[in-house]
Amino acid sequence: MAIVGVMGSGKAEWPELSIPLGKWIAGHGFDLLTGAGNGVMLATARAFSTTPGRKGRSIGIVPGESHPVRGFAPVPGYPNPYIDLPILTPLPRKQAGAPEDALNRNYVNVLTSDVVVALPGSQGTLDEIRLATRFARPLICIGPPDAFDGVPPGTRIVSALPEVYAFVLAATGSINGD
């Protein structure tokens, strides 16, 4: 079963994109991977998890922080309640001003995904887009073009969800969405 990674804002949900995308991913039998937080991650996972008859799992890559007893614990607020399989990593969220090659959980988000769909977000999303490009992961961005300022040249940015659906099916080698 292919894993569709959905990256995007940890604050804004972008419901006009995230809700139909989450339902479509669930309806086509894919697993969903997000960063397990709020915003786009929450809205997509909620739509995915509440879709009747879904077969896939909602996977969340949870940022961790040091804990005196357990070693590492989830950052407060993670994972959101729609994550079926939370994967706690000792890697932090991408920190503002950190060097481009600083290890963080975005590496796990991108490298675990068979295809990456990016919705508008901020620096963390831009980092994931750059990583998807660097590691040659199939990548498509959806939303207003100005929401993707700073992405690598040649990054595919579309404004209609049917283009995303066709891209995911082609990138995963799915036939008729199966």
C-alpha positions in Angstrom: 0.0 0.0 0.0 1.5 3.3 -1.0 2.1 6.1 1.5 0.9 9.6 0.5 2.7 12.2 2.6 0.7 15.4 3.0 2.8 18.4 4.2 1.5 21.9 5.0 0.8 24.5 7.6 0.7 23.6 11.3 -1.7 26.5 11.9 -4.0 27.0 9.0 -6.1 24.0 7.9 -6.8 25.0 4.3 -10.1 23.0 4.5 -11.0 23.5 0.8 -7.9 21.5 0.0 -7.1 19.3 3.0 -10.6 17.8 3.6 -11.3 16.6 0.0 -7.7 15.4 -0.2 -7.9 13.4 3.0 -11.1 11.8 1.9 -9.7 11.0 -1.5 -6.6 9.4 -0.1 -8.7 7.2 2.2 -11.2 6.3 -0.5 -8.3 5.1 -2.7 -6.8 2.7 -0.2 -3.6 4.6 0.5 -1.9 5.2 3.8 -1.7 8.8 4.9 1.5 10.3 6.5 1.6 13.7 8.1 3.7 15.4 10.8 0.9 14.6 13.3 0.3 18.2 14.3 -2.4 20.8 13.8 -3.5 22.8 10.8 -3.3 20.9 7.4 -2.0 17.8 9.2 -5.0 17.7 11.5 -7.6 18.6 8.9 -6.3 16.0 6.4 -6.0 13.2 9.0 -9.5 14.0 10.4 -11.0 13.8 6.9 -9.0 10.6 6.2 -9.9 8.9 9.5 -13.6 9.6 9.3 -14.0 8.4 5.8 -16.3 5.3 5.9 -14.7 2.1 4.6 -11.1 3.3 4.5 -8.4 0.7 4.4 -5.3 2.7 5.0 -3.7 4.0 8.2 -3.1 7.5 9.3 0.6 7.6 10.2 2.1 10.6 12.1 5.7 11.4 12.5 5.8 12.9 16.0 8.6 15.3 16.9 10.2 14.5 20.2 11.9 16.3 23.0 14.1 15.1 25.9 12.3 13.6 28.8 14.1 12.9 32.1 12.5 9.5 32.7 11.4 8.2 29.2 14.3 9.5 27.3 12.1 11.2 24.7 8.5 12.3 24.7 6.2 13.8 22.1 6.3 17.6 21.9 3.1 18.9 23.6 0.1 18.8 21.3 1.4 15.9 19.3 0.1 13.6 17.9 -3.4 14.9 16.9 -6.3 12.5 17.8 -6.6 11.3 14.2 -3.3 9.5 14.0 -3.6 5.7 14.0 0.1 5.0 14.0 2.2 7.6 15.8 5.9 7.3 15.3 7.9 9.1 17.9 11.2 10.3 16.7 14.0 11.9 18.8 14.3 14.4 15.9 12.9 17.9 16.5 10.7 20.1 14.3 12.6 22.2 11.9 13.9 25.2 13.9 13.9 28.7 12.4 17.4 29.7 11.4 18.7 26.1 11.6 21.1 25.2 8.8 19.5 23.7 5.7 21.2 20.3 6.4 20.2 20.2 10.1 18.5 16.9 10.9 14.9 17.1 11.9 11.7 15.0 11.6 11.0 16.5 8.1 13.6 14.0 6.8 11.4 11.1 8.1 8.2 12.7 6.7 9.7 12.9 3.2 11.8 9.7 3.1 8.9 7.6 4.3 6.4 8.9 1.8 6.1 7.3 -1.6 4.7 10.6 -3.0 4.6 14.0 -1.3 1.7 16.5 -1.6 2.4 19.9 -0.2 -0.2 22.4 0.7 0.6 26.0 1.7 2.7 26.2 4.9 5.7 28.0 6.3 9.3 27.2 6.7 8.8 23.6 7.7 6.7 22.9 4.6 9.3 24.7 2.4 12.0 22.5 4.0 9.9 19.3 3.2 9.5 20.5 -0.4 13.3 21.0 -0.7 13.9 17.6 0.8 11.5 15.9 -1.6 13.3 17.6 -4.4 16.8 16.7 -3.0 15.8 13.0 -2.5 13.9 12.7 -5.8 10.5 12.0 -4.2 7.5 12.5 -6.5 6.2 16.0 -5.4 3.3 18.2 -6.2 2.2 21.4 -4.5 -1.4 22.6 -4.5 -2.6 26.1 -3.7 -2.0 29.7 -4.7 1.4 30.0 -6.5 2.5 32.8 -4.2 2.1 30.5 -1.2 5.1 28.6 -2.6 7.7 31.4 -2.9 11.1 30.0 -2.4 10.5 26.4 -3.7 13.2 24.9 -5.9 12.9 25.8 -9.6 10.7 23.4 -11.6 8.5 22.4 -8.6 5.1 21.6 -9.9 2.4 23.8 -8.4 -1.2 23.3 -9.3 -4.5 24.9 -8.3 -7.0 22.0 -8.8 -7.3 18.8 -6.8 -8.0 16.6 -9.8 -4.4 17.4 -11.0 -3.1 16.2 -7.6 -5.2 13.0 -7.8 -3.9 12.1 -11.2 -0.3 12.8 -10.1 -0.6 10.6 -7.1 -2.2 7.8 -9.1 0.6 8.0 -11.7 3.4 8.3 -9.1 2.2 5.3 -7.2 1.5 3.2 -10.3 -2.1 2.8 -9.3 -4.6 1.6 -11.9 -8.2 2.9 -11.4 -7.3 4.1 -7.9 -6.7 0.5 -6.7 
